[in-house]
């Protein structure tokens, strides 16, 4: 699908239909079949494979990705995940959770044709969260450990893409690489085991090459997701991502140049426009207000309005695991409704 307008020839095809909405990753609950059915029901044009961290250790972002690692055993300790000498119960448990998730999406998406997003933890965040068994410092602090982890993850992600492709043969896969620790890794804000010091900031060239290796090995359209403040948009572009997923509420509207630059470069923008924090005293934000926030950012970047609906996907601001099932479903419904309203607002704006 090609964006229209004066800059159409510069914009690549996107794997999702115009006016799409999708989720970020996590959902509440413990039943993969139910979660996948909700996702396919609320987001029929761009569903995703949900994470269910409520099931416990191994079902979270780190655990699911630990299940993908090839020839690199890990286990949990009271401190978190660490390298191990051989595969243990925790890694096998994570693999079991992932298989249940894949069963769920295969059943829910039977006969489905279109984009389908799967998510994995990125190598930089994974290296910040998995510890070395000897020193208990993050793997990020050891160049060899980082290289081994990256190679193992790259192989595991490629295998996951093949698996999902076999289970949902009509799907066009989009791989979301979650890097919530990316700004901290680049700024040298990852703590050592003692908690008194910080791991030295990773060289940008090394960091970019590490992320690029996983992105290129995925064999699918790739999106880097980070909902932390200080998102380095240009770093993500330079690492080879084809899209970036972010919390719209963290974008400084006084300085939209980084977002505009990646948008002009043709990256897909998965805008986290629907708030995920529940305020029991406040009324839910109307979808039209959410759509206005999306359109406002686009106008601030002075980009061709005809490109917005093809290049932008509406998402929640972050994962939904902390919400009730009813609230989570409502957020997905609001994403879909917002994506429907955005084109109307563009037409209204051009008519004024």
C-alpha positions in Angstrom: 0.0 0.0 0.0 1.5 3.3 -1.1 0.9 6.6 0.7 -0.7 9.2 -1.5 0.3 12.9 -1.8 3.3 14.7 -3.0 5.8 12.6 -1.1 4.2 9.2 -2.0 7.1 8.0 -4.0 9.4 8.3 -1.0 7.2 6.2 1.4 7.5 2.4 1.4 4.6 0.0 1.5 3.3 -0.8 5.0 2.1 -4.2 6.0 -1.1 -2.9 7.7 -4.2 -1.5 6.1 -4.9 2.2 6.1 -6.5 3.4 9.4 -5.3 0.5 11.5 -5.1 0.0 15.2 -3.3 -2.6 17.2 -2.1 -3.4 20.8 1.3 -3.2 22.4 1.8 -6.6 24.0 0.5 -7.5 27.4 -3.1 -8.3 28.5 -4.7 -9.2 31.8 -5.7 -12.7 32.7 -4.2 -16.2 32.4 -6.1 -17.8 29.5 -4.3 -17.5 26.1 -7.3 -18.7 24.1 -9.6 -16.0 25.7 -7.0 -13.2 25.3 -6.4 -14.1 21.7 -10.1 -14.2 21.0 -10.5 -10.7 22.5 -7.6 -9.3 20.4 -9.0 -10.8 17.2 -12.4 -9.5 18.0 -11.4 -6.0 18.9 -8.6 -5.6 16.3 -9.7 -7.6 13.3 -7.4 -5.7 10.9 -4.2 -5.8 12.8 -4.2 -8.3 15.7 -1.2 -9.3 17.8 -0.1 -12.2 20.0 -0.7 -11.1 23.6 1.6 -11.6 26.6 -0.1 -12.8 29.8 2.4 -12.0 32.6 -0.3 -12.7 35.2 0.5 -16.3 34.9 3.8 -15.7 36.7 7.5 -16.3 36.1 8.2 -17.2 32.5 5.1 -15.5 31.1 6.4 -11.9 31.2 8.4 -10.2 28.5 11.8 -11.5 29.7 10.5 -15.0 30.3 8.8 -15.3 27.0 12.0 -14.2 25.2 14.1 -16.5 27.4 12.2 -19.4 26.0 13.5 -18.4 22.5 17.2 -18.4 23.4 19.1 -21.1 21.5 21.9 -23.0 23.3 22.0 -20.3 26.0 20.5 -21.6 29.3 19.0 -19.2 31.8 17.2 -19.6 35.2 15.6 -17.4 37.8 17.0 -16.4 41.2 15.5 -14.1 43.8 17.2 -11.3 41.9 15.7 -12.2 38.5 17.0 -14.0 35.4 20.6 -15.2 35.2 22.7 -17.3 32.9 22.9 -21.0 33.9 25.0 -24.1 33.1 22.0 -26.0 31.7 18.4 -25.4 30.9 16.2 -25.5 34.1 12.6 -25.6 35.2 12.1 -21.8 34.7 13.1 -21.8 31.0 11.1 -24.9 30.3 8.1 -23.3 32.0 8.5 -20.2 29.8 8.6 -22.4 26.7 5.4 -24.1 27.8 3.7 -20.8 28.3 4.8 -19.7 24.8 3.4 -22.9 23.2 0.0 -22.3 24.9 0.1 -18.7 23.5 0.9 -20.0 20.0 -2.0 -22.6 20.3 -4.3 -19.7 21.3 -3.4 -17.5 18.3 -3.6 -20.4 15.9 -7.1 -21.2 17.0 -8.3 -17.6 17.1 -6.7 -16.6 13.8 -7.9 -19.7 11.8 -8.5 -18.5 8.2 -7.1 -15.0 9.0 -5.2 -13.2 6.3 -3.5 -9.9 7.1 -0.9 -8.4 9.4 -0.2 -10.1 12.7 2.2 -8.7 15.3 4.4 -10.7 17.6 6.7 -9.2 20.2 10.0 -10.2 21.8 12.3 -8.4 24.2 15.2 -6.7 22.4 18.8 -7.6 23.0 19.8 -4.4 24.9 17.0 -4.7 27.4 17.5 -8.4 27.7 21.2 -7.8 28.4 20.3 -5.2 31.0 17.9 -7.7 32.8 19.8 -11.0 32.6 22.7 -11.3 35.0 26.1 -13.0 34.7 26.3 -16.0 37.0 29.7 -15.1 38.3 29.4 -11.4 39.1 25.7 -11.0 39.1 26.2 -7.8 37.0 24.0 -7.4 33.9 25.2 -9.2 30.8 25.4 -5.7 29.3 28.6 -5.2 31.2 30.4 -8.0 29.4 31.1 -7.7 25.7 31.4 -11.4 25.1 28.1 -12.1 27.0 26.3 -9.5 25.0 27.5 -11.0 21.7 26.5 -14.5 22.8 23.1 -13.3 23.9 22.5 -11.4 20.6 23.4 -14.4 18.5 21.2 -16.7 20.5 18.3 -14.3 20.4 18.6 -13.7 16.7 18.4 -17.4 16.0 15.4 -17.7 18.4 13.4 -14.8 16.9 13.9 -16.2 13.4 12.6 -19.6 14.6 9.6 -17.9 16.3 8.7 -16.1 13.0 8.8 -19.4 11.2 6.6 -21.1 13.8 4.0 -18.4 13.7 4.1 -18.4 9.9 3.3 -22.1 9.9 0.5 -21.8 12.4 -1.1 -18.8 10.8 -0.1 -19.2 7.1 -2.2 -16.2 5.9 -0.5 -13.8 8.2 2.0 -11.1 7.2 4.2 -11.0 10.3 5.3 -7.8 12.0 8.0 -8.3 14.7 7.9 -5.8 17.6 11.2 -5.7 19.5 10.6 -4.3 22.9 13.4 -2.1 24.3 12.0 -0.4 27.4 15.6 0.0 28.8 17.0 1.5 25.6 17.4 5.1 26.9 19.0 3.8 30.2 21.4 1.6 28.3 22.6 4.5 26.1 22.8 6.9 29.0 24.7 4.6 31.4 21.8 4.3 33.9 21.7 0.5 34.3 22.8 -0.4 37.9 25.4 -3.0 38.8 24.7 -5.9 41.1 25.6 -3.8 44.2 23.2 -1.1 43.2 25.8 1.5 44.1 27.3 1.9 40.6 26.2 1.9 37.0 27.2 -0.1 34.0 29.1 2.1 31.6 27.0 3.6 28.8 27.1 1.2 25.8 28.9 2.7 22.8 26.3 3.8 20.3 28.0 2.0 17.5 28.0 -1.3 19.5 24.4 -0.7 20.6 23.2 0.0 17.1 25.0 -3.0 15.7 23.5 -5.3 18.4 19.9 -4.2 17.7 20.5 -4.3 14.0 21.6 -7.9 14.1 18.3 -9.0 15.7 16.2 -6.8 13.4 17.8 -8.1 10.3 17.6 -11.7 11.4 13.9 -11.5 12.0 13.0 -11.9 8.4 9.9 -9.8 8.7 8.8 -6.1 9.0 10.3 -4.9 12.3 9.1 -2.3 14.8 11.1 -1.2 17.9 8.9 -0.4 20.9 9.8 1.8 23.8 7.4 3.7 26.1 10.1 5.2 28.3 11.0 8.9 28.3 13.8 10.0 26.1 13.2 7.7 23.3 16.0 8.0 20.7 14.0 8.0 17.5 17.1 8.6 15.2 19.0 5.8 16.9 16.2 3.4 16.2 16.0 4.5 12.6 19.8 4.1 12.1 19.7 0.6 13.6 17.5 -0.5 10.7 14.0 -0.6 12.2 11.1 -0.2 9.8 8.8 1.2 12.4 8.8 2.7 15.9 6.2 2.3 18.6 6.0 5.0 21.4 3.9 6.7 24.0 2.4 9.7 22.3 2.0 11.4 25.7 5.8 11.6 26.1 6.4 13.4 22.8 7.4 17.1 23.4 5.2 19.0 20.9 7.7 21.9 21.1 10.3 19.7 19.5 8.9 17.2 17.0 11.9 17.2 14.7 13.1 13.6 15.7 9.7 12.1 15.1 9.3 14.1 11.8 12.7 12.9 10.6 11.9 9.2 11.0 8.4 9.7 9.6 9.9 11.5 6.5 12.3 8.5 6.2 9.3 6.2 5.8 9.2 4.5 9.2 5.8 3.3 10.4 4.6 5.1 13.5 2.7 3.1 16.1 1.4 5.9 18.3 0.5 5.0 21.8 -2.4 7.5 21.9 -4.9 5.7 24.2 -4.0 6.1 27.9 -3.5 3.0 29.9 -3.6 4.5 33.4 -7.0 4.1 34.9 -8.3 7.1 36.8 -11.5 6.1 38.7 -12.4 9.8 39.2 -12.1 10.8 35.6 -14.3 10.0 32.7 -12.7 7.9 29.9 -11.1 10.0 27.2 -13.4 10.2 24.2 -12.0 8.6 21.0 -12.4 11.9 19.2 -10.1 13.6 21.7 -7.6 10.8 21.2 -7.8 11.2 17.4 -7.2 14.9 17.8 -3.9 14.2 19.7 -2.8 12.0 16.8 -3.7 14.5 14.1 -2.1 17.4 16.2 1.3 15.7 16.2 1.1 15.0 12.5 0.2 18.6 11.8 3.0 19.9 14.0 5.4 17.9 11.9 4.0 19.6 8.8 3.8 16.3 6.9 1.4 15.4 4.0 -1.9 14.8 5.7 -2.8 12.1 3.2 0.0 9.9 4.5 -1.2 9.8 8.1 -3.7 7.0 7.9 -1.3 4.8 6.0 1.8 5.4 8.0 0.3 5.7 11.5 -1.2 2.9 13.6 -3.1 3.7 16.8 -2.1 1.8 19.9 -2.5 2.0 23.7 0.2 4.0 25.4 1.7 0.8 26.9 0.8 -2.8 27.8 -2.6 -3.6 29.4 -1.7 -6.3 31.9 -2.4 -4.0 34.9 -6.0 -3.4 33.8 -9.2 -5.4 34.4 -10.3 -7.5 31.5 -13.1 -5.1 30.8 -10.9 -2.1 30.9 -8.3 -3.8 28.6 -11.0 -4.6 26.1 -12.3 -1.0 26.3 -8.8 0.3 25.5 -8.5 -1.9 22.4 -12.0 -0.8 21.3 -11.0 2.9 21.8 -7.9 2.3 19.6 -10.0 0.9 16.8 -12.5 3.8 17.1 -9.8 6.4 17.2 -8.2 4.9 14.0 -11.7 5.2 12.4 -12.1 8.8 13.3 -8.7 10.1 12.3 -9.4 10.1 8.5 -12.6 12.1 9.2 -10.7 14.7 11.1 -8.1 15.1 8.3 -10.9 15.7 5.8 -12.5 18.2 8.2 -9.2 20.0 8.6 -8.6 20.3 4.9 -12.1 21.7 4.4 -11.6 24.5 6.9 
